[in-house]
Amino acid sequence: MKLYVCYGTFTAAPRPGGHPCGNAYRALREAGHDPEVIRSYGLGVLPGIFNRTRGRREVKKLTGSYTVPVLVTDDGEVVGESQRIVEWARAHPAGAAAPAGGGPGA
Ligand SMILES: N[C@@H](CCC(=O)N[C@@H](CS)C(=O)NCC(=O)O)C(=O)O
């Protein structure tokens, strides 16, 4: 899986709720995942000319926006917004059995 972040995965930040990219990363690690972290640099609120890095271009293509964090799961699911990534991580601990796909007899 890939996690697109801004400049890093630090958790401390002078803003309520902490650092969104760090929160997303920590939740994935706590759930047992080891995402490939792609530092995107730039600044999402600025026009595209400031966001020409690989990460920002890929994020824009995936979500229509330059904002990070964005998670791309091993199944290709794209999850944006740090809170949704945290929820995804909690719902998908690493090593958990895959959904049964219909149960016995399916
Ligand atoms: N509501 C968003 C906020 C995301 C956010 O503020 N991301 C920070 C980077 S951690 C930011 O500066 N985003 C603008 C950018 O992409 O540069 C979330 O929680 O995911």
Ligand as a Chemical Component Dictionary entry (heavy atoms), coordinates in Angstrom:
data_LIG
# 
_chem_comp.id                   LIG 
_chem_comp.type                 NON-POLYMER 
_chem_comp.pdbx_formal_charge   0 
_chem_comp.three_letter_code    LIG 
# 
loop_
_chem_comp_atom.comp_id 
_chem_comp_atom.atom_id 
_chem_comp_atom.alt_atom_id 
_chem_comp_atom.type_symbol 
_chem_comp_atom.charge 
_chem_comp_atom.model_Cartn_x 
_chem_comp_atom.model_Cartn_y 
_chem_comp_atom.model_Cartn_z 
_chem_comp_atom.pdbx_ordinal 
LIG N1  N1  N 0 -9.047 17.429 6.369 1  
LIG C1  C1  C 0 -7.813 16.958 5.780 2  
LIG C2  C2  C 0 -6.739 17.987 6.015 3  
LIG C3  C3  C 0 -5.475 17.552 5.355 4  
LIG C4  C4  C 0 -4.379 18.527 5.630 5  
LIG O1  O1  O 0 -4.548 19.595 6.221 6  
LIG N2  N2  N 0 -3.222 18.149 5.198 7  
LIG C5  C5  C 0 -2.081 18.958 5.417 8  
LIG C6  C6  C 0 -0.827 18.114 5.209 9  
LIG S1  S1  S 0 -0.682 16.966 6.504 10 
LIG C7  C7  C 0 -2.011 20.065 4.458 11 
LIG O2  O2  O 0 -1.358 21.047 4.677 12 
LIG N3  N3  N 0 -2.666 19.858 3.350 13 
LIG C8  C8  C 0 -2.471 20.740 2.265 14 
LIG C9  C9  C 0 -1.460 20.098 1.398 15 
LIG O3  O3  O 0 -1.789 19.074 0.840 16 
LIG O4  O4  O 0 -0.359 20.607 1.299 17 
LIG C10 C10 C 0 -7.424 15.631 6.413 18 
LIG O5  O5  O 0 -7.599 15.485 7.627 19 
LIG O6  O6  O 0 -6.931 14.767 5.704 20 
# 
loop_
_chem_comp_bond.comp_id 
_chem_comp_bond.atom_id_1 
_chem_comp_bond.atom_id_2 
_chem_comp_bond.value_order 
_chem_comp_bond.pdbx_ordinal 
LIG N1  C1  SING 1  
LIG C1  C2  SING 2  
LIG C1  C10 SING 3  
LIG C2  C3  SING 4  
LIG C3  C4  SING 5  
LIG C4  O1  DOUB 6  
LIG C4  N2  SING 7  
LIG N2  C5  SING 8  
LIG C5  C6  SING 9  
LIG C5  C7  SING 10 
LIG C6  S1  SING 11 
LIG C7  O2  DOUB 12 
LIG C7  N3  SING 13 
LIG N3  C8  SING 14 
LIG C8  C9  SING 15 
LIG C9  O3  DOUB 16 
LIG C9  O4  SING 17 
LIG C10 O5  DOUB 18 
LIG C10 O6  SING 19 
# 
